[in-house]
């Protein structure tokens, strides 16, 4: 599934689109959901950038993209991770990613030691 998420005043617009929507803008990121993946204390992703948790997940996608990473991981409702690869600990059942994002109560942001992973296009 591809989703276009656009930042407008640091919020998502159309967060539940189910069709591919090409959007050309510095403020928009096209996402492809990869699934729910296991994390561990040694971390599955390369980078854990500091982001404003009240603006999750939009700010995470924008930050990972601006840093040049191909993937973003959302964990525990507030944590943002970026990387060029993921999955070293394996895939988890999709229902393990069940924690609502702190900044947008309509979006799921992983779970305890679980990353909702998106490819950034």
Phi and psi restraints in degrees (range 20) as a CNS / XPLOR table:
assign (resid 1 and name C) (resid 2 and name N)
       (resid 2 and name CA) (resid 2 and name C) 1.0 -105.2 20.0 2
assign (resid 2 and name N) (resid 2 and name CA)
       (resid 2 and name C) (resid 3 and name N) 1.0 141.0 20.0 2
assign (resid 2 and name C) (resid 3 and name N)
       (resid 3 and name CA) (resid 3 and name C) 1.0 -136.2 20.0 2
assign (resid 3 and name N) (resid 3 and name CA)
       (resid 3 and name C) (resid 4 and name N) 1.0 135.8 20.0 2
assign (resid 3 and name C) (resid 4 and name N)
       (resid 4 and name CA) (resid 4 and name C) 1.0 -98.0 20.0 2
assign (resid 4 and name N) (resid 4 and name CA)
       (resid 4 and name C) (resid 5 and name N) 1.0 124.2 20.0 2
assign (resid 4 and name C) (resid 5 and name N)
       (resid 5 and name CA) (resid 5 and name C) 1.0 -120.1 20.0 2
assign (resid 5 and name N) (resid 5 and name CA)
       (resid 5 and name C) (resid 6 and name N) 1.0 125.4 20.0 2
assign (resid 5 and name C) (resid 6 and name N)
       (resid 6 and name CA) (resid 6 and name C) 1.0 -118.1 20.0 2
assign (resid 6 and name N) (resid 6 and name CA)
       (resid 6 and name C) (resid 7 and name N) 1.0 136.9 20.0 2
assign (resid 6 and name C) (resid 7 and name N)
       (resid 7 and name CA) (resid 7 and name C) 1.0 -86.1 20.0 2
assign (resid 7 and name N) (resid 7 and name CA)
       (resid 7 and name C) (resid 8 and name N) 1.0 125.4 20.0 2
assign (resid 7 and name C) (resid 8 and name N)
       (resid 8 and name CA) (resid 8 and name C) 1.0 -136.2 20.0 2
assign (resid 8 and name N) (resid 8 and name CA)
       (resid 8 and name C) (resid 9 and name N) 1.0 113.2 20.0 2
assign (resid 8 and name C) (resid 9 and name N)
       (resid 9 and name CA) (resid 9 and name C) 1.0 54.8 20.0 2
assign (resid 9 and name N) (resid 9 and name CA)
       (resid 9 and name C) (resid 10 and name N) 1.0 41.3 20.0 2
assign (resid 9 and name C) (resid 10 and name N)
       (resid 10 and name CA) (resid 10 and name C) 1.0 63.1 20.0 2
assign (resid 10 and name N) (resid 10 and name CA)
       (resid 10 and name C) (resid 11 and name N) 1.0 22.1 20.0 2
assign (resid 10 and name C) (resid 11 and name N)
       (resid 11 and name CA) (resid 11 and name C) 1.0 -123.9 20.0 2
assign (resid 11 and name N) (resid 11 and name CA)
       (resid 11 and name C) (resid 12 and name N) 1.0 160.7 20.0 2
assign (resid 11 and name C) (resid 12 and name N)
       (resid 12 and name CA) (resid 12 and name C) 1.0 -82.5 20.0 2
assign (resid 12 and name N) (resid 12 and name CA)
       (resid 12 and name C) (resid 13 and name N) 1.0 143.3 20.0 2
assign (resid 12 and name C) (resid 13 and name N)
       (resid 13 and name CA) (resid 13 and name C) 1.0 -114.3 20.0 2
assign (resid 13 and name N) (resid 13 and name CA)
       (resid 13 and name C) (resid 14 and name N) 1.0 141.7 20.0 2
assign (resid 13 and name C) (resid 14 and name N)
       (resid 14 and name CA) (resid 14 and name C) 1.0 53.7 20.0 2
assign (resid 14 and name N) (resid 14 and name CA)
       (resid 14 and name C) (resid 15 and name N) 1.0 53.5 20.0 2
assign (resid 14 and name C) (resid 15 and name N)
       (resid 15 and name CA) (resid 15 and name C) 1.0 -70.6 20.0 2
assign (resid 15 and name N) (resid 15 and name CA)
       (resid 15 and name C) (resid 16 and name N) 1.0 -10.6 20.0 2
assign (resid 15 and name C) (resid 16 and name N)
       (resid 16 and name CA) (resid 16 and name C) 1.0 -115.1 20.0 2
assign (resid 16 and name N) (resid 16 and name CA)
       (resid 16 and name C) (resid 17 and name N) 1.0 22.5 20.0 2
assign (resid 16 and name C) (resid 17 and name N)
       (resid 17 and name CA) (resid 17 and name C) 1.0 -60.6 20.0 2
assign (resid 17 and name N) (resid 17 and name CA)
       (resid 17 and name C) (resid 18 and name N) 1.0 138.9 20.0 2
assign (resid 17 and name C) (resid 18 and name N)
       (resid 18 and name CA) (resid 18 and name C) 1.0 -112.2 20.0 2
assign (resid 18 and name N) (resid 18 and name CA)
       (resid 18 and name C) (resid 19 and name N) 1.0 1.9 20.0 2
assign (resid 18 and name C) (resid 19 and name N)
       (resid 19 and name CA) (resid 19 and name C) 1.0 -114.8 20.0 2
assign (resid 19 and name N) (resid 19 and name CA)
       (resid 19 and name C) (resid 20 and name N) 1.0 156.6 20.0 2
assign (resid 19 and name C) (resid 20 and name N)
       (resid 20 and name CA) (resid 20 and name C) 1.0 -69.8 20.0 2
assign (resid 20 and name N) (resid 20 and name CA)
       (resid 20 and name C) (resid 21 and name N) 1.0 124.6 20.0 2
assign (resid 20 and name C) (resid 21 and name N)
       (resid 21 and name CA) (resid 21 and name C) 1.0 -126.9 20.0 2
assign (resid 21 and name N) (resid 21 and name CA)
       (resid 21 and name C) (resid 22 and name N) 1.0 103.5 20.0 2
assign (resid 21 and name C) (resid 22 and name N)
       (resid 22 and name CA) (resid 22 and name C) 1.0 -67.8 20.0 2
assign (resid 22 and name N) (resid 22 and name CA)
       (resid 22 and name C) (resid 23 and name N) 1.0 124.5 20.0 2
assign (resid 22 and name C) (resid 23 and name N)
       (resid 23 and name CA) (resid 23 and name C) 1.0 -131.0 20.0 2
assign (resid 23 and name N) (resid 23 and name CA)
       (resid 23 and name C) (resid 24 and name N) 1.0 124.5 20.0 2
assign (resid 23 and name C) (resid 24 and name N)
       (resid 24 and name CA) (resid 24 and name C) 1.0 -107.8 20.0 2
assign (resid 24 and name N) (resid 24 and name CA)
       (resid 24 and name C) (resid 25 and name N) 1.0 101.7 20.0 2
assign (resid 24 and name C) (resid 25 and name N)
       (resid 25 and name CA) (resid 25 and name C) 1.0 -168.9 20.0 2
assign (resid 25 and name N) (resid 25 and name CA)
       (resid 25 and name C) (resid 26 and name N) 1.0 148.8 20.0 2
assign (resid 25 and name C) (resid 26 and name N)
       (resid 26 and name CA) (resid 26 and name C) 1.0 -64.1 20.0 2
assign (resid 26 and name N) (resid 26 and name CA)
       (resid 26 and name C) (resid 27 and name N) 1.0 -22.2 20.0 2
assign (resid 26 and name C) (resid 27 and name N)
       (resid 27 and name CA) (resid 27 and name C) 1.0 -92.2 20.0 2
assign (resid 27 and name N) (resid 27 and name CA)
       (resid 27 and name C) (resid 28 and name N) 1.0 -3.3 20.0 2
assign (resid 27 and name C) (resid 28 and name N)
       (resid 28 and name CA) (resid 28 and name C) 1.0 -116.4 20.0 2
assign (resid 28 and name N) (resid 28 and name CA)
       (resid 28 and name C) (resid 29 and name N) 1.0 144.6 20.0 2
assign (resid 28 and name C) (resid 29 and name N)
       (resid 29 and name CA) (resid 29 and name C) 1.0 -131.9 20.0 2
assign (resid 29 and name N) (resid 29 and name CA)
       (resid 29 and name C) (resid 30 and name N) 1.0 132.1 20.0 2
assign (resid 29 and name C) (resid 30 and name N)
       (resid 30 and name CA) (resid 30 and name C) 1.0 -93.5 20.0 2
assign (resid 30 and name N) (resid 30 and name CA)
       (resid 30 and name C) (resid 31 and name N) 1.0 130.2 20.0 2
assign (resid 30 and name C) (resid 31 and name N)
       (resid 31 and name CA) (resid 31 and name C) 1.0 -116.6 20.0 2
assign (resid 31 and name N) (resid 31 and name CA)
       (resid 31 and name C) (resid 32 and name N) 1.0 146.0 20.0 2
assign (resid 31 and name C) (resid 32 and name N)
       (resid 32 and name CA) (resid 32 and name C) 1.0 -125.5 20.0 2
assign (resid 32 and name N) (resid 32 and name CA)
       (resid 32 and name C) (resid 33 and name N) 1.0 114.3 20.0 2
assign (resid 32 and name C) (resid 33 and name N)
       (resid 33 and name CA) (resid 33 and name C) 1.0 -66.5 20.0 2
assign (resid 33 and name N) (resid 33 and name CA)
       (resid 33 and name C) (resid 34 and name N) 1.0 128.9 20.0 2
assign (resid 33 and name C) (resid 34 and name N)
       (resid 34 and name CA) (resid 34 and name C) 1.0 -99.8 20.0 2
assign (resid 34 and name N) (resid 34 and name CA)
       (resid 34 and name C) (resid 35 and name N) 1.0 -22.2 20.0 2
assign (resid 34 and name C) (resid 35 and name N)
       (resid 35 and name CA) (resid 35 and name C) 1.0 127.3 20.0 2
assign (resid 35 and name N) (resid 35 and name CA)
       (resid 35 and name C) (resid 36 and name N) 1.0 -173.3 20.0 2
assign (resid 35 and name C) (resid 36 and name N)
       (resid 36 and name CA) (resid 36 and name C) 1.0 -100.4 20.0 2
assign (resid 36 and name N) (resid 36 and name CA)
       (resid 36 and name C) (resid 37 and name N) 1.0 128.3 20.0 2
assign (resid 36 and name C) (resid 37 and name N)
       (resid 37 and name CA) (resid 37 and name C) 1.0 -129.3 20.0 2
assign (resid 37 and name N) (resid 37 and name CA)
       (resid 37 and name C) (resid 38 and name N) 1.0 149.6 20.0 2
assign (resid 37 and name C) (resid 38 and name N)
       (resid 38 and name CA) (resid 38 and name C) 1.0 -75.6 20.0 2
assign (resid 38 and name N) (resid 38 and name CA)
       (resid 38 and name C) (resid 39 and name N) 1.0 139.9 20.0 2
assign (resid 38 and name C) (resid 39 and name N)
       (resid 39 and name CA) (resid 39 and name C) 1.0 -118.3 20.0 2
assign (resid 39 and name N) (resid 39 and name CA)
       (resid 39 and name C) (resid 40 and name N) 1.0 169.1 20.0 2
assign (resid 39 and name C) (resid 40 and name N)
       (resid 40 and name CA) (resid 40 and name C) 1.0 -150.2 20.0 2
assign (resid 40 and name N) (resid 40 and name CA)
       (resid 40 and name C) (resid 41 and name N) 1.0 167.8 20.0 2
assign (resid 40 and name C) (resid 41 and name N)
       (resid 41 and name CA) (resid 41 and name C) 1.0 -55.4 20.0 2
assign (resid 41 and name N) (resid 41 and name CA)
       (resid 41 and name C) (resid 42 and name N) 1.0 -29.5 20.0 2
assign (resid 41 and name C) (resid 42 and name N)
       (resid 42 and name CA) (resid 42 and name C) 1.0 -83.8 20.0 2
assign (resid 42 and name N) (resid 42 and name CA)
       (resid 42 and name C) (resid 43 and name N) 1.0 3.5 20.0 2
assign (resid 42 and name C) (resid 43 and name N)
       (resid 43 and name CA) (resid 43 and name C) 1.0 61.2 20.0 2
assign (resid 43 and name N) (resid 43 and name CA)
       (resid 43 and name C) (resid 44 and name N) 1.0 136.1 20.0 2
assign (resid 43 and name C) (resid 44 and name N)
       (resid 44 and name CA) (resid 44 and name C) 1.0 -81.5 20.0 2
assign (resid 44 and name N) (resid 44 and name CA)
       (resid 44 and name C) (resid 45 and name N) 1.0 -30.5 20.0 2
assign (resid 44 and name C) (resid 45 and name N)
       (resid 45 and name CA) (resid 45 and name C) 1.0 -98.6 20.0 2
assign (resid 45 and name N) (resid 45 and name CA)
       (resid 45 and name C) (resid 46 and name N) 1.0 159.1 20.0 2
assign (resid 45 and name C) (resid 46 and name N)
       (resid 46 and name CA) (resid 46 and name C) 1.0 -71.8 20.0 2
assign (resid 46 and name N) (resid 46 and name CA)
       (resid 46 and name C) (resid 47 and name N) 1.0 -39.0 20.0 2
assign (resid 46 and name C) (resid 47 and name N)
       (resid 47 and name CA) (resid 47 and name C) 1.0 -131.5 20.0 2
assign (resid 47 and name N) (resid 47 and name CA)
       (resid 47 and name C) (resid 48 and name N) 1.0 141.4 20.0 2
assign (resid 47 and name C) (resid 48 and name N)
       (resid 48 and name CA) (resid 48 and name C) 1.0 -121.5 20.0 2
assign (resid 48 and name N) (resid 48 and name CA)
       (resid 48 and name C) (resid 49 and name N) 1.0 83.2 20.0 2
assign (resid 48 and name C) (resid 49 and name N)
       (resid 49 and name CA) (resid 49 and name C) 1.0 -71.5 20.0 2
assign (resid 49 and name N) (resid 49 and name CA)
       (resid 49 and name C) (resid 50 and name N) 1.0 152.9 20.0 2
assign (resid 49 and name C) (resid 50 and name N)
       (resid 50 and name CA) (resid 50 and name C) 1.0 -79.9 20.0 2
assign (resid 50 and name N) (resid 50 and name CA)
       (resid 50 and name C) (resid 51 and name N) 1.0 123.4 20.0 2
assign (resid 50 and name C) (resid 51 and name N)
       (resid 51 and name CA) (resid 51 and name C) 1.0 -134.7 20.0 2
assign (resid 51 and name N) (resid 51 and name CA)
       (resid 51 and name C) (resid 52 and name N) 1.0 159.9 20.0 2
assign (resid 51 and name C) (resid 52 and name N)
       (resid 52 and name CA) (resid 52 and name C) 1.0 -77.0 20.0 2
assign (resid 52 and name N) (resid 52 and name CA)
       (resid 52 and name C) (resid 53 and name N) 1.0 108.8 20.0 2
assign (resid 52 and name C) (resid 53 and name N)
       (resid 53 and name CA) (resid 53 and name C) 1.0 -62.5 20.0 2
assign (resid 53 and name N) (resid 53 and name CA)
       (resid 53 and name C) (resid 54 and name N) 1.0 -21.2 20.0 2
assign (resid 53 and name C) (resid 54 and name N)
       (resid 54 and name CA) (resid 54 and name C) 1.0 -74.3 20.0 2
assign (resid 54 and name N) (resid 54 and name CA)
       (resid 54 and name C) (resid 55 and name N) 1.0 -8.5 20.0 2
assign (resid 54 and name C) (resid 55 and name N)
       (resid 55 and name CA) (resid 55 and name C) 1.0 -115.2 20.0 2
assign (resid 55 and name N) (resid 55 and name CA)
       (resid 55 and name C) (resid 56 and name N) 1.0 16.9 20.0 2
assign (resid 55 and name C) (resid 56 and name N)
       (resid 56 and name CA) (resid 56 and name C) 1.0 -73.8 20.0 2
assign (resid 56 and name N) (resid 56 and name CA)
       (resid 56 and name C) (resid 57 and name N) 1.0 146.9 20.0 2
assign (resid 56 and name C) (resid 57 and name N)
       (resid 57 and name CA) (resid 57 and name C) 1.0 -93.8 20.0 2
assign (resid 57 and name N) (resid 57 and name CA)
       (resid 57 and name C) (resid 58 and name N) 1.0 -9.2 20.0 2
assign (resid 57 and name C) (resid 58 and name N)
       (resid 58 and name CA) (resid 58 and name C) 1.0 -54.2 20.0 2
assign (resid 58 and name N) (resid 58 and name CA)
       (resid 58 and name C) (resid 59 and name N) 1.0 -44.1 20.0 2
assign (resid 58 and name C) (resid 59 and name N)
       (resid 59 and name CA) (resid 59 and name C) 1.0 -64.7 20.0 2
assign (resid 59 and name N) (resid 59 and name CA)
       (resid 59 and name C) (resid 60 and name N) 1.0 -31.0 20.0 2
assign (resid 59 and name C) (resid 60 and name N)
       (resid 60 and name CA) (resid 60 and name C) 1.0 -66.5 20.0 2
assign (resid 60 and name N) (resid 60 and name CA)
       (resid 60 and name C) (resid 61 and name N) 1.0 -47.3 20.0 2
assign (resid 60 and name C) (resid 61 and name N)
       (resid 61 and name CA) (resid 61 and name C) 1.0 -61.3 20.0 2
assign (resid 61 and name N) (resid 61 and name CA)
       (resid 61 and name C) (resid 62 and name N) 1.0 -42.7 20.0 2
assign (resid 61 and name C) (resid 62 and name N)
       (resid 62 and name CA) (resid 62 and name C) 1.0 -64.8 20.0 2
assign (resid 62 and name N) (resid 62 and name CA)
       (resid 62 and name C) (resid 63 and name N) 1.0 -43.1 20.0 2
assign (resid 62 and name C) (resid 63 and name N)
       (resid 63 and name CA) (resid 63 and name C) 1.0 -64.2 20.0 2
assign (resid 63 and name N) (resid 63 and name CA)
       (resid 63 and name C) (resid 64 and name N) 1.0 -47.2 20.0 2
assign (resid 63 and name C) (resid 64 and name N)
       (resid 64 and name CA) (resid 64 and name C) 1.0 -62.0 20.0 2
assign (resid 64 and name N) (resid 64 and name CA)
       (resid 64 and name C) (resid 65 and name N) 1.0 -41.5 20.0 2
assign (resid 64 and name C) (resid 65 and name N)
       (resid 65 and name CA) (resid 65 and name C) 1.0 -64.5 20.0 2
assign (resid 65 and name N) (resid 65 and name CA)
       (resid 65 and name C) (resid 66 and name N) 1.0 -43.6 20.0 2
assign (resid 65 and name C) (resid 66 and name N)
       (resid 66 and name CA) (resid 66 and name C) 1.0 -65.3 20.0 2
assign (resid 66 and name N) (resid 66 and name CA)
       (resid 66 and name C) (resid 67 and name N) 1.0 -26.5 20.0 2
assign (resid 66 and name C) (resid 67 and name N)
       (resid 67 and name CA) (resid 67 and name C) 1.0 -84.8 20.0 2
assign (resid 67 and name N) (resid 67 and name CA)
       (resid 67 and name C) (resid 68 and name N) 1.0 -4.7 20.0 2
assign (resid 67 and name C) (resid 68 and name N)
       (resid 68 and name CA) (resid 68 and name C) 1.0 87.1 20.0 2
assign (resid 68 and name N) (resid 68 and name CA)
       (resid 68 and name C) (resid 69 and name N) 1.0 16.7 20.0 2
assign (resid 68 and name C) (resid 69 and name N)
       (resid 69 and name CA) (resid 69 and name C) 1.0 -89.2 20.0 2
assign (resid 69 and name N) (resid 69 and name CA)
       (resid 69 and name C) (resid 70 and name N) 1.0 151.6 20.0 2
assign (resid 69 and name C) (resid 70 and name N)
       (resid 70 and name CA) (resid 70 and name C) 1.0 -87.0 20.0 2
assign (resid 70 and name N) (resid 70 and name CA)
       (resid 70 and name C) (resid 71 and name N) 1.0 -21.0 20.0 2
assign (resid 70 and name C) (resid 71 and name N)
       (resid 71 and name CA) (resid 71 and name C) 1.0 -132.3 20.0 2
assign (resid 71 and name N) (resid 71 and name CA)
       (resid 71 and name C) (resid 72 and name N) 1.0 148.5 20.0 2
assign (resid 71 and name C) (resid 72 and name N)
       (resid 72 and name CA) (resid 72 and name C) 1.0 -126.0 20.0 2
assign (resid 72 and name N) (resid 72 and name CA)
       (resid 72 and name C) (resid 73 and name N) 1.0 139.8 20.0 2
assign (resid 72 and name C) (resid 73 and name N)
       (resid 73 and name CA) (resid 73 and name C) 1.0 -120.8 20.0 2
assign (resid 73 and name N) (resid 73 and name CA)
       (resid 73 and name C) (resid 74 and name N) 1.0 133.6 20.0 2
assign (resid 73 and name C) (resid 74 and name N)
       (resid 74 and name CA) (resid 74 and name C) 1.0 -110.8 20.0 2
assign (resid 74 and name N) (resid 74 and name CA)
       (resid 74 and name C) (resid 75 and name N) 1.0 129.5 20.0 2
assign (resid 74 and name C) (resid 75 and name N)
       (resid 75 and name CA) (resid 75 and name C) 1.0 -135.6 20.0 2
assign (resid 75 and name N) (resid 75 and name CA)
       (resid 75 and name C) (resid 76 and name N) 1.0 139.7 20.0 2
assign (resid 75 and name C) (resid 76 and name N)
       (resid 76 and name CA) (resid 76 and name C) 1.0 59.4 20.0 2
assign (resid 76 and name N) (resid 76 and name CA)
       (resid 76 and name C) (resid 77 and name N) 1.0 21.3 20.0 2
assign (resid 76 and name C) (resid 77 and name N)
       (resid 77 and name CA) (resid 77 and name C) 1.0 87.3 20.0 2
assign (resid 77 and name N) (resid 77 and name CA)
       (resid 77 and name C) (resid 78 and name N) 1.0 -15.8 20.0 2
assign (resid 77 and name C) (resid 78 and name N)
       (resid 78 and name CA) (resid 78 and name C) 1.0 -141.4 20.0 2
assign (resid 78 and name N) (resid 78 and name CA)
       (resid 78 and name C) (resid 79 and name N) 1.0 -19.0 20.0 2
assign (resid 78 and name C) (resid 79 and name N)
       (resid 79 and name CA) (resid 79 and name C) 1.0 -89.3 20.0 2
assign (resid 79 and name N) (resid 79 and name CA)
       (resid 79 and name C) (resid 80 and name N) 1.0 140.6 20.0 2
assign (resid 79 and name C) (resid 80 and name N)
       (resid 80 and name CA) (resid 80 and name C) 1.0 -119.0 20.0 2
assign (resid 80 and name N) (resid 80 and name CA)
       (resid 80 and name C) (resid 81 and name N) 1.0 132.7 20.0 2
assign (resid 80 and name C) (resid 81 and name N)
       (resid 81 and name CA) (resid 81 and name C) 1.0 -130.2 20.0 2
assign (resid 81 and name N) (resid 81 and name CA)
       (resid 81 and name C) (resid 82 and name N) 1.0 148.4 20.0 2
assign (resid 81 and name C) (resid 82 and name N)
       (resid 82 and name CA) (resid 82 and name C) 1.0 -129.9 20.0 2
assign (resid 82 and name N) (resid 82 and name CA)
       (resid 82 and name C) (resid 83 and name N) 1.0 149.3 20.0 2
assign (resid 82 and name C) (resid 83 and name N)
       (resid 83 and name CA) (resid 83 and name C) 1.0 -171.8 20.0 2
assign (resid 83 and name N) (resid 83 and name CA)
       (resid 83 and name C) (resid 84 and name N) 1.0 169.4 20.0 2
assign (resid 83 and name C) (resid 84 and name N)
       (resid 84 and name CA) (resid 84 and name C) 1.0 -94.9 20.0 2
assign (resid 84 and name N) (resid 84 and name CA)
       (resid 84 and name C) (resid 85 and name N) 1.0 -13.4 20.0 2
assign (resid 84 and name C) (resid 85 and name N)
       (resid 85 and name CA) (resid 85 and name C) 1.0 -154.3 20.0 2
assign (resid 85 and name N) (resid 85 and name CA)
       (resid 85 and name C) (resid 86 and name N) 1.0 166.1 20.0 2
assign (resid 85 and name C) (resid 86 and name N)
       (resid 86 and name CA) (resid 86 and name C) 1.0 -160.5 20.0 2
assign (resid 86 and name N) (resid 86 and name CA)
       (resid 86 and name C) (resid 87 and name N) 1.0 173.4 20.0 2
assign (resid 86 and name C) (resid 87 and name N)
       (resid 87 and name CA) (resid 87 and name C) 1.0 100.1 20.0 2
assign (resid 87 and name N) (resid 87 and name CA)
       (resid 87 and name C) (resid 88 and name N) 1.0 10.2 20.0 2
assign (resid 87 and name C) (resid 88 and name N)
       (resid 88 and name CA) (resid 88 and name C) 1.0 -63.0 20.0 2
assign (resid 88 and name N) (resid 88 and name CA)
       (resid 88 and name C) (resid 89 and name N) 1.0 -23.6 20.0 2
assign (resid 88 and name C) (resid 89 and name N)
       (resid 89 and name CA) (resid 89 and name C) 1.0 -102.3 20.0 2
assign (resid 89 and name N) (resid 89 and name CA)
       (resid 89 and name C) (resid 90 and name N) 1.0 -0.3 20.0 2
assign (resid 89 and name C) (resid 90 and name N)
       (resid 90 and name CA) (resid 90 and name C) 1.0 96.8 20.0 2
assign (resid 90 and name N) (resid 90 and name CA)
       (resid 90 and name C) (resid 91 and name N) 1.0 169.6 20.0 2
assign (resid 90 and name C) (resid 91 and name N)
       (resid 91 and name CA) (resid 91 and name C) 1.0 -85.0 20.0 2
assign (resid 91 and name N) (resid 91 and name CA)
       (resid 91 and name C) (resid 92 and name N) 1.0 145.4 20.0 2
assign (resid 91 and name C) (resid 92 and name N)
       (resid 92 and name CA) (resid 92 and name C) 1.0 -110.4 20.0 2
assign (resid 92 and name N) (resid 92 and name CA)
       (resid 92 and name C) (resid 93 and name N) 1.0 160.6 20.0 2
assign (resid 92 and name C) (resid 93 and name N)
       (resid 93 and name CA) (resid 93 and name C) 1.0 -59.6 20.0 2
assign (resid 93 and name N) (resid 93 and name CA)
       (resid 93 and name C) (resid 94 and name N) 1.0 141.9 20.0 2
assign (resid 93 and name C) (resid 94 and name N)
       (resid 94 and name CA) (resid 94 and name C) 1.0 -57.5 20.0 2
assign (resid 94 and name N) (resid 94 and name CA)
       (resid 94 and name C) (resid 95 and name N) 1.0 -30.8 20.0 2
assign (resid 94 and name C) (resid 95 and name N)
       (resid 95 and name CA) (resid 95 and name C) 1.0 -74.5 20.0 2
assign (resid 95 and name N) (resid 95 and name CA)
       (resid 95 and name C) (resid 96 and name N) 1.0 -6.4 20.0 2
assign (resid 95 and name C) (resid 96 and name N)
       (resid 96 and name CA) (resid 96 and name C) 1.0 -71.5 20.0 2
assign (resid 96 and name N) (resid 96 and name CA)
       (resid 96 and name C) (resid 97 and name N) 1.0 -25.3 20.0 2
assign (resid 96 and name C) (resid 97 and name N)
       (resid 97 and name CA) (resid 97 and name C) 1.0 -91.1 20.0 2
assign (resid 97 and name N) (resid 97 and name CA)
       (resid 97 and name C) (resid 98 and name N) 1.0 93.6 20.0 2
assign (resid 97 and name C) (resid 98 and name N)
       (resid 98 and name CA) (resid 98 and name C) 1.0 -138.7 20.0 2
assign (resid 98 and name N) (resid 98 and name CA)
       (resid 98 and name C) (resid 99 and name N) 1.0 14.7 20.0 2
assign (resid 98 and name C) (resid 99 and name N)
       (resid 99 and name CA) (resid 99 and name C) 1.0 -96.3 20.0 2
assign (resid 99 and name N) (resid 99 and name CA)
       (resid 99 and name C) (resid 100 and name N) 1.0 127.5 20.0 2
assign (resid 99 and name C) (resid 100 and name N)
       (resid 100 and name CA) (resid 100 and name C) 1.0 -71.9 20.0 2
assign (resid 100 and name N) (resid 100 and name CA)
       (resid 100 and name C) (resid 101 and name N) 1.0 141.8 20.0 2
assign (resid 100 and name C) (resid 101 and name N)
       (resid 101 and name CA) (resid 101 and name C) 1.0 -65.5 20.0 2
assign (resid 101 and name N) (resid 101 and name CA)
       (resid 101 and name C) (resid 102 and name N) 1.0 141.1 20.0 2
assign (resid 101 and name C) (resid 102 and name N)
       (resid 102 and name CA) (resid 102 and name C) 1.0 -61.1 20.0 2
assign (resid 102 and name N) (resid 102 and name CA)
       (resid 102 and name C) (resid 103 and name N) 1.0 -37.2 20.0 2
assign (resid 102 and name C) (resid 103 and name N)
       (resid 103 and name CA) (resid 103 and name C) 1.0 -92.0 20.0 2
assign (resid 103 and name N) (resid 103 and name CA)
       (resid 103 and name C) (resid 104 and name N) 1.0 -13.0 20.0 2
assign (resid 103 and name C) (resid 104 and name N)
       (resid 104 and name CA) (resid 104 and name C) 1.0 -149.7 20.0 2
assign (resid 104 and name N) (resid 104 and name CA)
       (resid 104 and name C) (resid 105 and name N) 1.0 102.3 20.0 2
assign (resid 104 and name C) (resid 105 and name N)
       (resid 105 and name CA) (resid 105 and name C) 1.0 -69.2 20.0 2
assign (resid 105 and name N) (resid 105 and name CA)
       (resid 105 and name C) (resid 106 and name N) 1.0 0.1 20.0 2
assign (resid 105 and name C) (resid 106 and name N)
       (resid 106 and name CA) (resid 106 and name C) 1.0 -99.8 20.0 2
assign (resid 106 and name N) (resid 106 and name CA)
       (resid 106 and name C) (resid 107 and name N) 1.0 -0.7 20.0 2
assign (resid 106 and name C) (resid 107 and name N)
       (resid 107 and name CA) (resid 107 and name C) 1.0 -122.1 20.0 2
assign (resid 107 and name N) (resid 107 and name CA)
       (resid 107 and name C) (resid 108 and name N) 1.0 141.2 20.0 2
assign (resid 107 and name C) (resid 108 and name N)
       (resid 108 and name CA) (resid 108 and name C) 1.0 -90.0 20.0 2
assign (resid 108 and name N) (resid 108 and name CA)
       (resid 108 and name C) (resid 109 and name N) 1.0 131.2 20.0 2
assign (resid 108 and name C) (resid 109 and name N)
       (resid 109 and name CA) (resid 109 and name C) 1.0 -118.2 20.0 2
assign (resid 109 and name N) (resid 109 and name CA)
       (resid 109 and name C) (resid 110 and name N) 1.0 70.4 20.0 2
assign (resid 109 and name C) (resid 110 and name N)
       (resid 110 and name CA) (resid 110 and name C) 1.0 68.3 20.0 2
assign (resid 110 and name N) (resid 110 and name CA)
       (resid 110 and name C) (resid 111 and name N) 1.0 -143.1 20.0 2
assign (resid 110 and name C) (resid 111 and name N)
       (resid 111 and name CA) (resid 111 and name C) 1.0 -169.2 20.0 2
assign (resid 111 and name N) (resid 111 and name CA)
       (resid 111 and name C) (resid 112 and name N) 1.0 -170.3 20.0 2
assign (resid 111 and name C) (resid 112 and name N)
       (resid 112 and name CA) (resid 112 and name C) 1.0 -64.5 20.0 2
assign (resid 112 and name N) (resid 112 and name CA)
       (resid 112 and name C) (resid 113 and name N) 1.0 117.1 20.0 2
assign (resid 112 and name C) (resid 113 and name N)
       (resid 113 and name CA) (resid 113 and name C) 1.0 56.5 20.0 2
assign (resid 113 and name N) (resid 113 and name CA)
       (resid 113 and name C) (resid 114 and name N) 1.0 32.2 20.0 2
assign (resid 113 and name C) (resid 114 and name N)
       (resid 114 and name CA) (resid 114 and name C) 1.0 -134.9 20.0 2
assign (resid 114 and name N) (resid 114 and name CA)
       (resid 114 and name C) (resid 115 and name N) 1.0 133.2 20.0 2
assign (resid 114 and name C) (resid 115 and name N)
       (resid 115 and name CA) (resid 115 and name C) 1.0 -107.3 20.0 2
assign (resid 115 and name N) (resid 115 and name CA)
       (resid 115 and name C) (resid 116 and name N) 1.0 128.6 20.0 2
assign (resid 115 and name C) (resid 116 and name N)
       (resid 116 and name CA) (resid 116 and name C) 1.0 -83.3 20.0 2
assign (resid 116 and name N) (resid 116 and name CA)
       (resid 116 and name C) (resid 117 and name N) 1.0 116.2 20.0 2
assign (resid 116 and name C) (resid 117 and name N)
       (resid 117 and name CA) (resid 117 and name C) 1.0 -105.9 20.0 2
assign (resid 117 and name N) (resid 117 and name CA)
       (resid 117 and name C) (resid 118 and name N) 1.0 135.3 20.0 2
assign (resid 117 and name C) (resid 118 and name N)
       (resid 118 and name CA) (resid 118 and name C) 1.0 -128.2 20.0 2
assign (resid 118 and name N) (resid 118 and name CA)
       (resid 118 and name C) (resid 119 and name N) 1.0 138.1 20.0 2
assign (resid 118 and name C) (resid 119 and name N)
       (resid 119 and name CA) (resid 119 and name C) 1.0 -85.7 20.0 2
assign (resid 119 and name N) (resid 119 and name CA)
       (resid 119 and name C) (resid 120 and name N) 1.0 134.2 20.0 2
assign (resid 119 and name C) (resid 120 and name N)
       (resid 120 and name CA) (resid 120 and name C) 1.0 -99.0 20.0 2
assign (resid 120 and name N) (resid 120 and name CA)
       (resid 120 and name C) (resid 121 and name N) 1.0 122.9 20.0 2
